Amino acid sequence: MPFLIETFDAPERSHIRRERYQEHLDFLAEQADLLLACGAKLSDDGASADGGIYLVNVETRDEAESFIARDPFMQGNLFRDVVVQRWRKAYLGGESFL
């Protein structure tokens, strides 16, 4: 069953997002087979990010936690908080899983 991972940036460490951005994108490309969806949470004007959401197709919480632990943003200590929660697909890409 998939997991939702929600991250919250520490404002005083926003420079880490810029410094590690390409490493983060490379990591996501390497893990693409596990990603149902992911992306940054943006300000209303779209000018800045302050966290992200990942929907990962893994079987256990340990796998989800291992996934986010390998993210260069996590390794760079960008996040002030990370929430990992089991997620049930009801609709994805317009398709019903009910």
The first five atom37 places (N, CA, C, CB, O) and aatype in JSON, in Angstrom:
{
  "aatype": [12, 14, 13, 10, 9, 6, 16, 13, 3, 0, 14, 6, 1, 15, 8, 9, 1, 1, 6, 1, 18, 5, 6, 8, 10, 3, 13, 10, 0, 6, 5, 0, 3, 10, 10, 10, 0, 4, 7, 0, 11, 10, 15, 3, 3, 7, 0, 15, 0, 3, 7, 7, 9, 18, 10, 19, 2, 19, 6, 16, 1, 3, 6, 0, 6, 15, 13, 9, 0, 1, 3, 14, 13, 12, 5, 7, 2, 10, 13, 1, 3, 19, 19, 19, 5, 1, 17, 1, 11, 0, 18, 10, 7, 7, 6, 15, 13, 10],
  "atom_mask": [
    [1, 1, 1, 1, 1],
    [1, 1, 1, 1, 1],
    [1, 1, 1, 1, 1],
    [1, 1, 1, 1, 1],
    [1, 1, 1, 1, 1],
    [1, 1, 1, 1, 1],
    [1, 1, 1, 1, 1],
    [1, 1, 1, 1, 1],
    [1, 1, 1, 1, 1],
    [1, 1, 1, 1, 1],
    [1, 1, 1, 1, 1],
    [1, 1, 1, 1, 1],
    [1, 1, 1, 1, 1],
    [1, 1, 1, 1, 1],
    [1, 1, 1, 1, 1],
    [1, 1, 1, 1, 1],
    [1, 1, 1, 1, 1],
    [1, 1, 1, 1, 1],
    [1, 1, 1, 1, 1],
    [1, 1, 1, 1, 1],
    [1, 1, 1, 1, 1],
    [1, 1, 1, 1, 1],
    [1, 1, 1, 1, 1],
    [1, 1, 1, 1, 1],
    [1, 1, 1, 1, 1],
    [1, 1, 1, 1, 1],
    [1, 1, 1, 1, 1],
    [1, 1, 1, 1, 1],
    [1, 1, 1, 1, 1],
    [1, 1, 1, 1, 1],
    [1, 1, 1, 1, 1],
    [1, 1, 1, 1, 1],
    [1, 1, 1, 1, 1],
    [1, 1, 1, 1, 1],
    [1, 1, 1, 1, 1],
    [1, 1, 1, 1, 1],
    [1, 1, 1, 1, 1],
    [1, 1, 1, 1, 1],
    [1, 1, 1, 0, 1],
    [1, 1, 1, 1, 1],
    [1, 1, 1, 1, 1],
    [1, 1, 1, 1, 1],
    [1, 1, 1, 1, 1],
    [1, 1, 1, 1, 1],
    [1, 1, 1, 1, 1],
    [1, 1, 1, 0, 1],
    [1, 1, 1, 1, 1],
    [1, 1, 1, 1, 1],
    [1, 1, 1, 1, 1],
    [1, 1, 1, 1, 1],
    [1, 1, 1, 0, 1],
    [1, 1, 1, 0, 1],
    [1, 1, 1, 1, 1],
    [1, 1, 1, 1, 1],
    [1, 1, 1, 1, 1],
    [1, 1, 1, 1, 1],
    [1, 1, 1, 1, 1],
    [1, 1, 1, 1, 1],
    [1, 1, 1, 1, 1],
    [1, 1, 1, 1, 1],
    [1, 1, 1, 1, 1],
    [1, 1, 1, 1, 1],
    [1, 1, 1, 1, 1],
    [1, 1, 1, 1, 1],
    [1, 1, 1, 1, 1],
    [1, 1, 1, 1, 1],
    [1, 1, 1, 1, 1],
    [1, 1, 1, 1, 1],
    [1, 1, 1, 1, 1],
    [1, 1, 1, 1, 1],
    [1, 1, 1, 1, 1],
    [1, 1, 1, 1, 1],
    [1, 1, 1, 1, 1],
    [1, 1, 1, 1, 1],
    [1, 1, 1, 1, 1],
    [1, 1, 1, 0, 1],
    [1, 1, 1, 1, 1],
    [1, 1, 1, 1, 1],
    [1, 1, 1, 1, 1],
    [1, 1, 1, 1, 1],
    [1, 1, 1, 1, 1],
    [1, 1, 1, 1, 1],
    [1, 1, 1, 1, 1],
    [1, 1, 1, 1, 1],
    [1, 1, 1, 1, 1],
    [1, 1, 1, 1, 1],
    [1, 1, 1, 1, 1],
    [1, 1, 1, 1, 1],
    [1, 1, 1, 1, 1],
    [1, 1, 1, 1, 1],
    [1, 1, 1, 1, 1],
    [1, 1, 1, 1, 1],
    [1, 1, 1, 0, 1],
    [1, 1, 1, 0, 1],
    [1, 1, 1, 1, 1],
    [1, 1, 1, 1, 1],
    [1, 1, 1, 1, 1],
    [1, 1, 1, 1, 1]
  ],
  "atom_positions": [
    [[0.85, -1.18, 0.0], [0.0, 0.0, 0.0], [0.89, 1.24, 0.0], [-0.96, 0.0, 1.22], [1.88, 1.28, 0.73]],
    [[0.56, 2.23, -0.79], [1.4, 3.44, -0.89], [1.46, 4.24, 0.4], [0.88, 4.32, -2.0], [0.66, 4.07, 1.32]],
    [[2.45, 5.12, 0.43], [2.63, 6.04, 1.55], [2.73, 7.46, 1.03], [3.89, 5.67, 2.37], [3.27, 7.72, -0.04]],
    [[2.19, 8.37, 1.83], [2.32, 9.8, 1.61], [3.43, 10.29, 2.52], [0.96, 10.57, 1.88], [3.44, 10.02, 3.72]],
    [[4.37, 11.02, 1.94], [5.43, 11.67, 2.72], [5.28, 13.16, 2.49], [6.88, 11.15, 2.3], [5.36, 13.64, 1.36]],
    [[5.07, 13.89, 3.58], [4.97, 15.35, 3.48], [6.13, 15.96, 4.24], [3.6, 15.86, 4.04], [6.38, 15.64, 5.4]],
    [[6.84, 16.86, 3.57], [7.99, 17.51, 4.19], [7.71, 19.0, 4.37], [9.27, 17.3, 3.34], [6.97, 19.61, 3.61]],
    [[8.32, 19.55, 5.42], [8.18, 20.95, 5.76], [9.59, 21.53, 5.92], [7.33, 21.14, 7.06], [10.34, 21.11, 6.79]],
    [[9.93, 22.49, 5.07], [11.27, 23.09, 5.13], [11.46, 23.92, 6.39], [11.51, 23.97, 3.89], [10.51, 24.52, 6.9]],
    [[12.67, 23.95, 6.89], [13.06, 24.88, 7.93], [13.41, 26.2, 7.24], [14.27, 24.34, 8.8], [14.34, 26.23, 6.44]],
    [[12.69, 27.29, 7.51], [12.91, 28.54, 6.78], [14.36, 29.02, 6.82], [12.02, 29.61, 7.35], [14.86, 29.58, 5.84]],
    [[15.03, 28.82, 7.92], [16.41, 29.3, 8.04], [17.39, 28.45, 7.23], [16.83, 29.31, 9.5], [18.57, 28.79, 7.12]],
    [[16.9, 27.35, 6.66], [17.78, 26.49, 5.85], [17.33, 26.45, 4.39], [17.81, 25.07, 6.42], [17.62, 25.48, 3.68]],
    [[16.64, 27.48, 3.93], [16.12, 27.49, 2.56], [17.23, 27.43, 1.51], [15.28, 28.74, 2.33], [17.0, 26.97, 0.39]],
    [[18.42, 27.87, 1.86], [19.55, 27.81, 0.92], [19.88, 26.37, 0.52], [20.78, 28.47, 1.53], [20.41, 26.13, -0.57]],
    [[19.57, 25.42, 1.39], [19.86, 24.01, 1.09], [19.04, 23.54, -0.11], [19.56, 23.13, 2.32], [19.53, 22.74, -0.9]],
    [[17.81, 24.04, -0.25], [16.98, 23.68, -1.4], [17.67, 24.07, -2.7], [15.59, 24.36, -1.3], [17.7, 23.29, -3.65]],
    [[18.23, 25.27, -2.74], [18.94, 25.73, -3.95], [20.23, 24.93, -4.16], [19.26, 27.25, -3.84], [20.52, 24.5, -5.28]],
    [[20.98, 24.72, -3.1], [22.28, 24.04, -3.2], [22.15, 22.58, -3.62], [23.01, 24.12, -1.87], [23.01, 22.07, -4.35]],
    [[21.1, 21.91, -3.18], [20.96, 20.48, -3.42], [19.89, 20.13, -4.46], [20.64, 19.79, -2.14], [19.54, 18.96, -4.63]],
    [[19.38, 21.14, -5.14], [18.25, 20.94, -6.05], [18.56, 19.9, -7.12], [17.87, 22.25, -6.7], [17.77, 18.98, -7.32]],
    [[19.69, 20.02, -7.81], [20.01, 19.08, -8.88], [20.21, 17.67, -8.34], [21.25, 19.53, -9.64], [19.78, 16.7, -8.96]],
    [[20.87, 17.55, -7.19], [21.03, 16.22, -6.56], [19.66, 15.61, -6.25], [21.88, 16.34, -5.26], [19.45, 14.42, -6.45]],
    [[18.75, 16.44, -5.76], [17.39, 16.0, -5.44], [16.69, 15.49, -6.71], [16.58, 17.15, -4.8], [16.08, 14.43, -6.7]],
    [[16.78, 16.26, -7.8], [16.16, 15.83, -9.06], [16.77, 14.53, -9.57], [16.31, 16.92, -10.12], [16.05, 13.66, -10.06]],
    [[18.08, 14.39, -9.45], [18.75, 13.15, -9.87], [18.25, 11.97, -9.04], [20.28, 13.29, -9.74], [18.01, 10.89, -9.57]],
    [[18.12, 12.18, -7.73], [17.6, 11.14, -6.83], [16.2, 10.72, -7.27], [17.57, 11.64, -5.37], [15.91, 9.52, -7.36]],
    [[15.33, 11.7, -7.54], [13.96, 11.38, -7.95], [13.96, 10.59, -9.26], [13.14, 12.66, -8.1], [13.18, 9.65, -9.41]],
    [[14.81, 10.96, -10.19], [14.89, 10.23, -11.46], [15.31, 8.79, -11.23], [15.87, 10.93, -12.42], [14.8, 7.88, -11.88]],
    [[16.24, 8.57, -10.31], [16.7, 7.22, -9.99], [15.62, 6.39, -9.3], [17.95, 7.29, -9.11], [15.61, 5.17, -9.4]],
    [[14.7, 7.06, -8.62], [13.65, 6.38, -7.86], [12.29, 6.43, -8.56], [13.53, 6.98, -6.48], [11.27, 6.14, -7.94]],
    [[12.27, 6.8, -9.83], [11.02, 7.04, -10.55], [10.06, 5.85, -10.48], [11.32, 7.37, -11.99], [8.84, 6.04, -10.5]],
    [[10.58, 4.64, -10.42], [9.7, 3.46, -10.37], [8.89, 3.38, -9.09], [10.53, 2.2, -10.53], [7.88, 2.69, -9.05]],
    [[9.32, 4.09, -8.04], [8.59, 4.09, -6.77], [7.61, 5.25, -6.65], [9.56, 4.13, -5.62], [6.75, 5.25, -5.76]],
    [[7.73, 6.25, -7.52], [6.95, 7.48, -7.38], [5.62, 7.4, -8.1], [7.75, 8.66, -7.9], [5.57, 7.19, -9.31]],
    [[4.54, 7.56, -7.36], [3.23, 7.74, -7.97], [3.04, 9.21, -8.34], [2.1, 7.27, -7.01], [2.45, 9.53, -9.36]],
    [[3.56, 10.08, -7.49], [3.52, 11.53, -7.71], [4.46, 12.18, -6.7], [2.06, 12.11, -7.58], [4.72, 11.62, -5.64]],
    [[4.95, 13.35, -7.05], [5.71, 14.13, -6.08], [5.84, 15.55, -6.61], [7.12, 13.5, -5.82], [5.69, 15.81, -7.81]],
    [[6.12, 16.46, -5.7], [6.32, 17.83, -6.09], [6.42, 18.74, -4.88], [0.0, 0.0, 0.0], [6.09, 18.37, -3.76]],
    [[6.89, 19.95, -5.16], [7.07, 20.95, -4.11], [5.75, 21.6, -3.75], [8.08, 22.01, -4.55], [4.85, 21.72, -4.59]],
    [[5.63, 22.02, -2.5], [4.52, 22.85, -2.05], [4.98, 24.29, -2.23], [4.11, 22.53, -0.54], [6.02, 24.69, -1.71]],
    [[4.2, 25.07, -2.95], [4.61, 26.42, -3.36], [3.79, 27.5, -2.66], [4.48, 26.57, -4.86], [2.67, 27.28, -2.21]],
    [[4.4, 28.69, -2.58], [3.67, 29.87, -2.14], [2.59, 30.19, -3.17], [4.64, 31.08, -1.95], [2.65, 29.7, -4.3]],
    [[1.61, 30.99, -2.79], [0.5, 31.31, -3.71], [0.97, 31.9, -5.02], [-0.46, 32.26, -3.04], [0.35, 31.67, -6.06]],
    [[2.05, 32.67, -4.99], [2.54, 33.28, -6.23], [3.49, 32.35, -6.99], [3.24, 34.59, -5.93], [3.96, 32.7, -8.07]],
    [[3.76, 31.17, -6.44], [4.63, 30.19, -7.1], [6.1, 30.53, -7.07], [0.0, 0.0, 0.0], [6.91, 29.85, -7.71]],
    [[6.47, 31.57, -6.33], [7.85, 32.03, -6.33], [8.77, 31.24, -5.41], [7.9, 33.48, -5.95], [9.99, 31.24, -5.6]],
    [[8.21, 30.57, -4.41], [9.08, 29.86, -3.47], [8.41, 28.57, -3.0], [9.42, 30.75, -2.27], [7.19, 28.44, -2.99]],
    [[9.25, 27.62, -2.61], [8.79, 26.33, -2.08], [9.13, 26.27, -0.6], [9.43, 25.14, -2.85], [10.12, 26.84, -0.14]],
    [[8.28, 25.56, 0.14], [8.57, 25.41, 1.57], [8.34, 23.97, 2.06], [7.7, 26.36, 2.38], [8.08, 23.74, 3.24]],
    [[8.45, 23.05, 1.15], [8.29, 21.64, 1.49], [7.86, 20.87, 0.26], [0.0, 0.0, 0.0], [7.88, 21.39, -0.86]],
    [[7.47, 19.63, 0.48], [7.07, 18.81, -0.65], [6.16, 17.68, -0.24], [0.0, 0.0, 0.0], [5.97, 17.4, 0.94]],
    [[5.58, 17.05, -1.26], [4.73, 15.88, -1.08], [5.22, 14.79, -2.02], [3.22, 16.22, -1.34], [5.47, 15.03, -3.2]],
    [[5.36, 13.61, -1.48], [5.76, 12.43, -2.25], [4.7, 11.36, -2.02], [7.2, 11.92, -1.84], [4.34, 11.09, -0.87]],
    [[4.21, 10.75, -3.07], [3.39, 9.56, -2.97], [4.25, 8.42, -3.51], [2.02, 9.7, -3.77], [4.53, 8.35, -4.7]],
    [[4.65, 7.53, -2.61], [5.58, 6.46, -2.97], [4.89, 5.11, -2.89], [6.83, 6.49, -2.07], [4.13, 4.84, -1.96]],
    [[5.15, 4.29, -3.87], [4.55, 2.96, -3.96], [5.49, 1.94, -3.33], [4.24, 2.59, -5.42], [6.24, 1.25, -4.02]],
    [[5.43, 1.87, -2.01], [6.22, 0.92, -1.24], [5.28, 0.17, -0.31], [7.37, 1.63, -0.43], [4.14, 0.59, -0.1]],
    [[5.75, -0.93, 0.24], [4.89, -1.78, 1.06], [4.89, -1.46, 2.54], [5.29, -3.19, 0.87], [3.91, -1.74, 3.23]],
    [[5.98, -0.89, 3.05], [6.08, -0.7, 4.5], [6.52, 0.71, 4.86], [7.06, -1.71, 5.09], [7.1, 1.43, 4.04]],
    [[6.22, 1.1, 6.09], [6.68, 2.38, 6.61], [8.21, 2.46, 6.58], [6.17, 2.6, 8.05], [8.77, 3.5, 6.25]],
    [[8.87, 1.36, 6.91], [10.34, 1.35, 6.88], [10.86, 1.7, 5.49], [10.87, -0.01, 7.31], [11.83, 2.45, 5.36]],
    [[10.22, 1.17, 4.45], [10.63, 1.49, 3.08], [10.39, 2.97, 2.76], [9.88, 0.61, 2.07], [11.22, 3.6, 2.11]],
    [[9.27, 3.51, 3.22], [8.98, 4.93, 2.99], [9.99, 5.81, 3.72], [7.54, 5.27, 3.46], [10.47, 6.79, 3.17]],
    [[10.3, 5.45, 4.96], [11.27, 6.22, 5.73], [12.66, 6.11, 5.13], [11.28, 5.75, 7.19], [13.42, 7.08, 5.14]],
    [[13.0, 4.94, 4.62], [14.29, 4.76, 3.96], [14.36, 5.61, 2.69], [14.52, 3.27, 3.62], [15.4, 6.19, 2.38]],
    [[13.26, 5.67, 1.95], [13.2, 6.49, 0.74], [13.53, 7.94, 1.06], [11.8, 6.39, 0.09], [14.43, 8.52, 0.45]],
    [[12.82, 8.53, 2.01], [13.03, 9.95, 2.29], [14.4, 10.19, 2.95], [11.91, 10.49, 3.2], [14.98, 11.26, 2.79]],
    [[14.91, 9.22, 3.66], [16.24, 9.37, 4.28], [17.33, 9.49, 3.23], [16.53, 8.18, 5.21], [18.38, 10.08, 3.5]],
    [[17.12, 8.93, 2.04], [18.12, 8.98, 0.97], [18.03, 10.24, 0.12], [17.98, 7.77, 0.09], [18.92, 10.52, -0.68]],
    [[16.95, 11.01, 0.29], [16.77, 12.24, -0.49], [17.84, 13.26, -0.09], [15.33, 12.83, -0.27], [18.03, 13.49, 1.1]],
    [[18.53, 13.86, -1.05], [19.55, 14.85, -0.72], [19.04, 16.03, 0.11], [20.15, 15.36, -1.99], [19.81, 16.61, 0.88]],
    [[17.78, 16.39, -0.04], [17.23, 17.44, 0.82], [17.23, 16.99, 2.28], [15.81, 17.8, 0.38], [17.58, 17.78, 3.17]],
    [[16.84, 15.75, 2.53], [16.84, 15.22, 3.9], [18.27, 15.11, 4.41], [16.15, 13.84, 3.95], [18.55, 15.47, 5.56]],
    [[19.17, 14.61, 3.58], [20.56, 14.45, 4.0], [21.22, 15.8, 4.28], [21.35, 13.7, 2.94], [22.15, 15.89, 5.08]],
    [[20.74, 16.85, 3.61], [21.26, 18.2, 3.83], [20.59, 18.93, 4.98], [0.0, 0.0, 0.0], [20.91, 20.09, 5.25]],
    [[19.65, 18.26, 5.66], [18.97, 18.83, 6.82], [18.08, 20.02, 6.46], [19.99, 19.25, 7.86], [17.98, 20.97, 7.23]],
    [[17.44, 19.97, 5.29], [16.53, 21.04, 4.87], [15.24, 21.04, 5.68], [16.21, 20.89, 3.38], [14.69, 22.1, 5.98]],
    [[14.75, 19.87, 6.04], [13.41, 19.77, 6.6], [13.38, 20.01, 8.11], [12.84, 18.41, 6.3], [14.25, 19.55, 8.85]],
    [[12.35, 20.75, 8.55], [12.11, 20.91, 9.99], [11.21, 19.79, 10.49], [11.47, 22.27, 10.3], [11.2, 19.47, 11.68]],
    [[10.44, 19.19, 9.55], [9.55, 18.11, 9.94], [9.24, 17.26, 8.71], [8.24, 18.66, 10.56], [9.21, 17.75, 7.58]],
    [[9.03, 15.98, 8.95], [8.64, 15.02, 7.91], [7.54, 14.14, 8.49], [9.87, 14.15, 7.42], [7.67, 13.61, 9.6]],
    [[6.45, 14.0, 7.75], [5.34, 13.15, 8.16], [5.2, 12.03, 7.14], [4.02, 13.97, 8.29], [5.1, 12.28, 5.94]],
    [[5.2, 10.79, 7.63], [5.02, 9.61, 6.78], [3.72, 8.94, 7.21], [6.24, 8.61, 6.89], [3.53, 8.62, 8.38]],
    [[2.83, 8.74, 6.23], [1.53, 8.17, 6.56], [1.07, 7.26, 5.44], [0.48, 9.27, 6.81], [1.23, 7.57, 4.26]],
    [[0.51, 6.11, 5.83], [-0.04, 5.18, 4.84], [-1.16, 5.89, 4.07], [-0.58, 3.87, 5.52], [-1.91, 6.68, 4.64]],
    [[-1.26, 5.6, 2.78], [-2.22, 6.28, 1.91], [-2.99, 5.26, 1.09], [-1.52, 7.3, 0.98], [-2.4, 4.31, 0.57]],
    [[-4.29, 5.45, 0.98], [-5.12, 4.57, 0.15], [-5.49, 5.28, -1.14], [-6.38, 4.13, 0.92], [-6.05, 6.38, -1.11]],
    [[-5.18, 4.65, -2.25], [-5.57, 5.2, -3.55], [-7.08, 5.04, -3.7], [-4.81, 4.5, -4.72], [-7.6, 3.92, -3.63]],
    [[-7.77, 6.14, -3.92], [-9.18, 6.1, -4.28], [-9.3, 6.46, -5.77], [-10.03, 7.08, -3.39], [-9.96, 5.76, -6.53]],
    [[-8.64, 7.55, -6.16], [-8.55, 7.97, -7.56], [-7.12, 8.39, -7.83], [-9.55, 9.13, -7.88], [-6.48, 9.03, -6.99]],
    [[-6.62, 8.03, -8.98], [-5.3, 8.46, -9.4], [-5.31, 8.57, -10.91], [-4.18, 7.47, -8.92], [-5.65, 7.62, -11.61]],
    [[-4.95, 9.74, -11.41], [-4.94, 9.97, -12.85], [-6.31, 9.75, -13.48], [0.0, 0.0, 0.0], [-6.4, 9.31, -14.62]],
    [[-7.37, 10.07, -12.74], [-8.73, 9.91, -13.25], [-9.28, 8.5, -13.17], [0.0, 0.0, 0.0], [-10.43, 8.26, -13.52]],
    [[-8.46, 7.56, -12.69], [-8.89, 6.17, -12.59], [-9.31, 5.87, -11.15], [-7.76, 5.21, -13.04], [-8.64, 6.27, -10.2]],
    [[-10.42, 5.15, -11.02], [-10.94, 4.77, -9.71], [-10.29, 3.47, -9.25], [-12.47, 4.61, -9.75], [-10.11, 2.54, -10.04]],
    [[-9.93, 3.42, -7.98], [-9.39, 2.21, -7.37], [-10.33, 1.7, -6.29], [-7.99, 2.47, -6.78], [-9.94, 0.87, -5.46]],
    [[-11.55, 2.19, -6.29], [-12.54, 1.81, -5.27], [-13.2, 0.51, -5.6], [-13.59, 2.88, -5.1], [-14.05, 0.04, -4.85]]
  ]
}
